[in-house]
Amino acid sequence: INPDFQPTVFGSKQPIVADNIALAYGERVILDQVDVTIASTSRVVLVGANGTGKSTLLKILAGELKPDSGQVYRAPGVVVGHLDQEQETLSLRGTLYAVYAEGLTGDFEQLKTELLSTGLFVWDELNRPVAGLSVGQRRKLQLARLLALRANLLLLDEPTNHISLDVLEEFESALLAFPGPIVAVSHDRRFIERFADEIWEVDEGALRKYAGGWV
């Protein structure tokens, strides 16, 4: 992977601030008055048991889910790159190339060259239907689009899942080189120990924050 994340300049030292975020499904409280501040240099890993609301919080910060109450403020110039765990934001209609190119600027030759330069796919795969790709191949397509979007703030949900070891090593190198803030959900202890400057634990609707890495 070419680690060519080129974030634009933020209009603030706090790219995202979320105040009093609350969300419930029926009587089940997922998030209860959660406050979040993502700084321009944040390296945060969200931890917690399955179903506690980690992915939900990430979707709210990405602007893909509206909370029941509370506000999310994004500084001007913030370009969010969201890698969702369930691949819900990845279109299954069309070819691999067509889904990659959706919403991107450039002609076929330019975008094709950029996609192939990531090293994630080869020419013969570009016309394969996305619906027929494996989970791992779709994950690679998500990574390719993440690179192409030139995001300056990354929200990653279980980024090490469904990735082969060789791709994982290149992706981790790209993340280490990324100059913008990263918030990631992960159960991967190696990833947590390598990347986290802060740990945020989601439990029973509350968010507990621990500075200095793994607790």
Disulfide bonds with the S-S distance in Angstrom:
none
